[in-house]
Amino acid sequence: LRIRATLPGSYWSISFFANNTDNFFVMNDAEIAGREAEFVLVGRGKAKPAGPGTAVEAQSDRGVILIRMLVERPEAIPDLIAVQKLA
């Protein structure tokens, strides 16, 4: 699974959870330079496919990906909603 996201200018984070709710990966805005992020979720023991992106090994066949963005001020909400629609 390849996940590409355009990031807001404020705090954001992405977290991956296994089907038993264990969190197995987290990254936030302090760890990526720029406004674009790409992740490749691969099955346990599988090789990462060719191409860009941070490889993340899934811990189960099903799970949840949670992307959070900080709303610093009410005026920023339309811009953050636009970012959500790009993901």
N, C-alpha and C positions, 0 to 999 in steps of 0.2 A: 504494500500500500504506500503510495507516494503522496505526501502532504506538502503542499506549497501554500505559503501565507505571506501576505503583505502586512507588515507590522505597523502598529500605531507609533506615534512619537513618544508615548508615555509607557509606563510599566506594562509588561505583558508576561505571561508564562504559558508553557504547554506542559501537560502532564499526561502520562500514559498509565492506565490501570489495567491489570489482569481481570479475568472474569470473577475472581474471588475478592476483588477490590484492593489488592496489593498494588501500591504504586511502584513502578519499576523504572521510570525515567521522568526527569524534570529538567527544563531549561527555561531561562528567562532572558529579558532584554539585555542584561549585563553580560551575557555570554555570547551574543551574536552582534557583530558590527553590521550596520546598515539596516535597511527596511524590508529585506526579503529573507525568508527562512524556508528551508526545505528539509523534510525528514523522510526516510524510507523505512517503513516498518516491515521487518522480515520475520518469517517463522523461525522458531527455535532451531538452531543448528544449520540454518540455510545461509547461503552466501548472499551478500548484498549485490543487487543487480548493478550493471554499469550505469554511470551517470552521477550527477551531483547529489548532494544531500547527506545529512547526518544519519548514519545507520543506527537503528534501534531494534534490538531483538525482542520480539513479542514473547511474553511469558505464558500465553494461552491463545487458543484459537479465537476467542471472543474477548471483548473488553470495552473500555471507554477511553476516549481522548478528550481532555478538558483544556480549552484555551481560555485564559482569563486576560482581561484588559482593564486597566485602572481608568476610571472616569474622574479626572482631576477637577473638572468644572462642568457645569451643565451645558455650556456652549459647545463642548467637545463631543457631545452625544451623537449628533448627525455624522461627524467624521468617523467615529468608532463604529457606527452602524454600517457605514460604507465599507470599512475595512472588513467587517464580519461578512458582508455579502461577496467579497472577493475570495474568501477562503473556500 
